Amino acid sequence: MKIRTKRKNRLIKEEKPRKRVVHKHYERLVVATLLSWGLVGLMIFKVDPENIKDLIVTDSYLLFMLLLLAGFFFLLSIIFMSSKRALWWSVLIVTFVYLRVIGIGSLINGLLLLAVGATFDVYSRLES
């Protein structure tokens, strides 16, 4: 916006109001990320896979997949600064890991999941 002054009709630009900076505190998110990855590491090194294989659903490794999902979600939410994108990408990553665990995960499946994720990401950015 421009304002006229009294001196020779010179135009002076008015300063735009500054946007208020919101400082988000990510300490809890960092602690949750470290805790979840610590639990994933402990599960990998200390727990026999046969003990958790049939815990709730037969041949699912559900507890490990849920911890892995939480680890990726918290990490990607710090990186992307968006919970929606972090949830979408972490679900895709854990889906690929699960496909690898049950023996049908391949490079083609990984590339297809990557393409689906990129397409959804571009679509959601264009929509908003």
Buried (B, 14 or more C-beta within 10 A) or exposed (E): EEEEEEEEEEEEEEEEEEEEEEEEEEEEBEEBBEEBBEBBEEBEEEEEEEEBBEEEEEEBBBBBBEBBBBBBBBBBBBEBEBEEBBBBBBBBBBBBBBBEBEEEBEEEBBEEBBEEBEEBBEEEEEEE
